């Protein structure tokens, strides 16, 4: 089973997407978008930028957890990871986004 993007509405009524790996684990989440078209453009940007390692900003939180952001060519954040317990787990998350995002199907739960 391949990874998939899920489009959903948050409590504020904004459109968001999350990328899930083939095991169902969420590996990347978006910001909120007012319009669904913005959300689908965000997915297209993830697909385009995911294979490029230079687009990943690797971070350590104040509590010592590990995260990453995927950025577009203009340095805007297009997706943020969950928190990971270790640096190697975060790096595995990045590899999972690289592998899953380009060909992931879209499941739109807002229709």
C-alpha positions in Angstrom: 0.0 0.0 0.0 1.3 3.4 -1.0 1.3 6.6 1.1 -1.6 9.0 0.7 -2.6 12.6 1.3 -5.7 13.2 3.3 -7.6 16.5 2.9 -9.8 17.4 5.8 -11.4 20.4 7.5 -10.1 21.5 10.9 -12.3 22.9 13.8 -11.9 26.4 12.4 -13.3 25.3 9.0 -10.0 25.5 7.2 -8.7 22.9 4.8 -5.6 21.0 5.8 -3.7 18.0 4.5 -1.6 15.3 6.1 0.6 12.8 4.4 0.3 9.3 5.7 2.9 6.6 5.2 1.7 3.2 3.9 1.4 2.0 7.5 -1.1 4.8 8.2 1.2 6.9 10.3 1.0 10.7 9.7 4.4 11.9 8.6 3.7 15.5 7.4 1.0 18.0 8.2 0.0 21.3 6.5 -1.0 24.7 7.8 -4.7 25.7 7.4 -5.9 27.0 4.1 -9.1 29.1 3.6 -9.8 27.5 0.2 -9.5 23.9 -0.9 -7.5 25.1 -4.0 -4.8 26.4 -1.7 -4.7 23.0 0.0 -4.4 21.1 -3.3 -1.6 23.5 -4.4 0.2 22.7 -1.1 0.0 19.0 -1.9 1.4 19.7 -5.4 4.3 21.7 -3.8 5.0 18.8 -1.4 5.1 16.4 -4.3 7.5 18.6 -6.2 9.8 19.5 -3.2 9.8 16.2 -1.3 12.7 14.5 -3.2 15.1 17.4 -2.6 17.0 16.9 0.7 17.9 20.6 0.7 14.2 21.5 1.2 14.2 19.9 4.7 14.8 22.0 7.8 15.9 19.7 10.6 15.0 21.0 14.1 15.3 20.2 17.7 12.5 21.4 20.0 13.1 23.1 23.4 12.0 19.8 25.1 14.7 17.9 23.2 12.4 16.2 20.6 13.2 16.2 16.9 11.1 17.6 14.0 11.4 18.7 10.5 9.8 21.2 8.1 9.5 20.8 4.4 10.0 24.1 2.6 9.3 25.3 -0.9 11.7 26.9 -3.3 10.8 30.3 -1.8 11.5 29.0 1.7 7.9 28.9 2.8 7.0 26.0 5.1 4.6 23.6 3.3 4.6 20.8 5.9 5.7 20.0 9.4 6.4 16.7 10.9 5.3 15.1 14.2 7.8 15.2 17.1 10.2 12.3 17.2 12.1 10.9 20.2 15.4 10.6 18.3 17.4 12.2 15.5 17.5 8.9 13.6 13.7 8.6 13.8 13.3 12.1 12.4 15.6 11.3 9.6 13.6 8.1 8.9 10.5 10.4 8.7 12.2 12.6 6.1 13.1 9.5 4.1 9.5 8.3 4.3 8.2 11.7 3.0 10.7 11.5 0.1 9.5 8.0 -0.7 5.8 8.5 -0.3 4.9 12.0 -1.3 5.7 12.0 -5.1 3.2 9.3 -6.0 0.7 9.4 -3.0 -3.0 9.3 -3.9 -5.3 12.0 -2.5 -8.2 11.1 -0.2 -10.5 14.1 0.1 -12.7 13.7 3.2 -14.4 17.1 2.7 -16.7 16.1 -0.1 
